[in-house]
Amino acid sequence: MSKNECAKTRKVDDPYEIWTHDMAGFEWRVLKKYQNAENEAKNEYARWFCAVKSPYTYDSWEYGDVYVKDIKDMARRIESF
C-alpha cells in the first residue's frame, strides 16, 4: 500500500491542489486528504478537508470536509503542488 503524501493539514495559502468551477465561481483548496489515491478510488465516501470560496461566502473561505466525488464531478483541477 502506498503512503498518503497529503495527510498533514496545510494552510489555505499552500494547498495540495486547487480545483475550480468557473461558471459557478467556486474554488476548492485541498488542505488535507484522508486516504491515499488507491483507497480513495475504492471508497465512494472518500473526503478531503478543503477551504471553499464561492459567491455565497462573500469572498471569504469556509472550511470543512467535502466528498471527493462531488469535487471531481463538477470541477477541474487547475493546480497541484
FENSULZI-V195674 format. One record per pair of residues at least 4 apart in sequence whose ideal C-beta (glycine too) atoms are under 7 Angstrom apart, sorted by the first residue. I is the first residue (numbers start at 1). GAP is how many residues later the second one is. D is the distance in whole Angstrom. If there is no record, write none. Layout:
[[I | GAP | D] [I | GAP | D]]
//
This chain:
[[1 | 37 | 7] [2 | 34 | 5] [2 | 36 | 6] [3 | 33 | 7] [4 | 29 | 6] [4 | 31 | 6] [4 | 32 | 4] [6 | 10 | 5] [6 | 26 | 6] [6 | 27 | 4] [7 | 25 | 7] [7 | 26 | 7] [8 | 24 | 7] [9 | 22 | 5] [9 | 23 | 4] [9 | 40 | 6] [10 | 4 | 5] [10 | 5 | 6] [10 | 6 | 6] [10 | 21 | 5] [12 | 17 | 6] [12 | 19 | 7] [12 | 39 | 4] [12 | 49 | 6] [15 | 14 | 4] [15 | 15 | 5] [15 | 16 | 6] [15 | 66 | 7] [16 | 14 | 5] [16 | 17 | 7] [16 | 65 | 6] [17 | 13 | 4] [17 | 60 | 6] [17 | 62 | 7] [17 | 63 | 5] [18 | 9 | 7] [18 | 11 | 6] [18 | 60 | 5] [18 | 61 | 4] [19 | 9 | 4] [19 | 52 | 5] [19 | 56 | 4] [19 | 57 | 7] [19 | 58 | 5] [19 | 59 | 7] [20 | 6 | 7] [20 | 7 | 5] [20 | 55 | 6] [20 | 56 | 6] [20 | 58 | 5] [21 | 5 | 4] [21 | 53 | 5] [21 | 54 | 5] [25 | 29 | 6] [25 | 30 | 5] [26 | 26 | 7] [26 | 28 | 5] [26 | 49 | 7] [27 | 26 | 5] [28 | 22 | 5] [28 | 24 | 5] [28 | 38 | 6] [28 | 43 | 6] [28 | 47 | 6] [29 | 21 | 6] [29 | 22 | 4] [30 | 18 | 5] [30 | 20 | 6] [31 | 18 | 5] [31 | 19 | 6] [31 | 20 | 6] [32 | 16 | 7] [32 | 17 | 4] [33 | 15 | 5] [34 | 13 | 6] [35 | 4 | 4] [35 | 5 | 5] [35 | 8 | 7] [35 | 11 | 6] [36 | 4 | 7] [37 | 4 | 6] [39 | 4 | 6] [40 | 6 | 4] [40 | 28 | 6] [44 | 25 | 6] [45 | 22 | 7] [46 | 22 | 4] [47 | 18 | 4] [47 | 19 | 6] [47 | 20 | 6] [47 | 21 | 6] [48 | 17 | 7] [48 | 18 | 6] [48 | 20 | 6] [49 | 16 | 6] [50 | 14 | 7] [50 | 16 | 5] [51 | 10 | 4] [51 | 12 | 5] [52 | 9 | 7] [52 | 10 | 5] [52 | 14 | 7] [53 | 4 | 6] [53 | 6 | 7] [53 | 8 | 6] [57 | 5 | 5] [66 | 4 | 6] [66 | 5 | 6] [68 | 4 | 6] [69 | 4 | 6] [70 | 4 | 7] [71 | 4 | 5]]
//
